[in-house]
Amino acid sequence: MGASESTLAPPRPSTPVRPAQPPRAHEDYVHVFHEKGDSGSDSPDPDSQNVPVAVTKDWTEQIQNRLALLTLSSNAANDCLKVPSTSISDQQVFNLRIPYEGAPVTNQRSSGRCWIFAATNVFRIAIMKRYKLKEFELSQAYLFFWDKLEKANYFLESILDTVDESEDSRLITSLMSSPVGDGGQWDMIRALVLKYGLVPQSFYPDSFNAKNSYQMDSIITTKLREDALRLREIAKSSTLSRSTISKIKAKMVHEIHGILTLMLGPPPNPNDNFKWTFYDRDGKYQSLSTTPLAFAQELSSSHSLRACGGTDVHELFSLVNDPRNTYSRLLTVDHLGNVYGNSAVAYVNTDVTSMKRAAIAMLRRGFPVFFGSDVGKQSDRAAGILDPMLYQYELAFNVKLGMSKTERLVTGESAMTHAMVLTAVHLDEEGKPVRWRVENSWSEAAGTEGYFVMADAWFDEFTYQVVVDPSCVSEELRKVLKQKPKVLPRWDPMGALA
């Protein structure tokens, strides 16, 4: 899914949050009372089951409603309802900040590659420290190419694994809905880097279709859906061996490889040497000859670990806050991944306070934090503000809107839609977070030169994931990684791809 840069249509409208005041049935605006002689029967009143058209006239005659009508019918609601005080409280001032933020600010353009950008923005800090660079970008398109190819194979393998499911089952329709979407998860990026490595952006820059992925995705999705139907038919009705069917599937994947190569360009081979020449921050010429795989493995070298305060980016893992499920529990999602057999998504479910504590520990080490959230909620991308009190919908429409985090997940109102990076936090006198600095991938035009401010209350309500070093969490949470995971269905909100 990955939220795209601002050239796309804006995210779905934000929903206000009142964290301390969950909705209660006895506080509804409408109260039912009985006239004298009314038996109080449980049978519904026929009039109450229809839309009361006549009430419209009475409503428009009320002066406060007329004022609201004049304002809201002629303007974008968010422009009218933004609370000015949020711009004052949500300032780019922080007392705990990593000393080395990545540069330049990145731009995913009209694509859903936020998770790749967020991950490479984390990886590049280790590389910039290792080679003393002032600015540096890894190739997001390189990982994008291999992710698409691996997802195509993963999808077709999943189709073969589920051949006994009916075509209209929820699992099959979920798989068919987005075979090769742009979005992804941390464990998926780790699987890609392990298999294909990393390259500097200069060796595989963005093509037109990397920046504008919709048409490419549409073509590949149509092809894969057709292939899936064919594979199911062959597997269910044929006497062919599994190895023969696998060869048919391999030919289908090869055709996807051809489409990707034509639309993204041929990527570097993971095992081929490339020579990278650059100037370090002191202006000295440097040269490095290596392969994509060796370049990625260098992030775990002793030199890189020292530069990153002991943090090994290959060992980072996901903490999530899913209040529907038991805390201190390992979660995974059925048929969610990209590298078949090596990219199962694993989440350690915990309370939001433990997530914040781990994120702060990472920042104290001087290392950024990949996180997943629902960026379309109570956010202003132009100002770069994420605050649950940003817009006053309740005041304007005289309604109550206050679902809890659990209720938003249960109803499909919220899920992880975007990945970004934490680079700073402001702590109060007691050491509790007040606001966070967020590195986005929507170019310098969004927020304050590409950076957002996230109110800590917004973290509570709309942040679902942080990716941290095992040493930044308690022993209890580290032990959760050894559990047999609870498997969530493919359509679960935790299966949403940032």
LINBELDA-V59824 format. One record per helix or strand. SS is the DSSP state (H for helix, E for strand). FROM is the first residue (numbers start at 1). TO is the last residue. Records with the same first field share a line. If there is no record, write none. Layout:
SS = FROM-TO, FROM-TO
//
This chain:
H = 25-27, 46-49, 55-61, 63-72, 77-81, 85-89, 114-131, 140-161, 170-177, 186-196, 201-203, 208-211, 214-237, 242-264, 292-300, 302-307, 313-315, 352-364, 393-397, 405-411, 456-462, 470-472, 475-480, 493-495
E = 82-82, 96-97, 107-107, 110-110, 138-138, 200-200, 212-212, 273-279, 285-291, 317-320, 329-333, 347-349, 369-373, 379-380, 385-386, 391-391, 418-427, 433-439, 442-442, 448-448, 451-455, 463-468, 486-488
//
